[in-house]
């Protein structure tokens, strides 16, 4: 994983795609400097997408159109 792949999402959150899943890191994108990290596999990302749709009352197609 390289630091160049890190995307700052805002509020101290960074995302890094490793070719399969996404690492979410808090406060710093460098592994040794971050204060917490979570790995999201594709099935977990899909569950998160469904959850977001429920939070905002959006159907899957509407979510894609608003991005």
Protein Blocks (a to p, Z undefined) as FASTA:
>chain_A
ZZklpccebjhiacddehlaccddehiabfklpgbdcdddfklmmmmmmmmmmmnopafk
lmmmmZZ
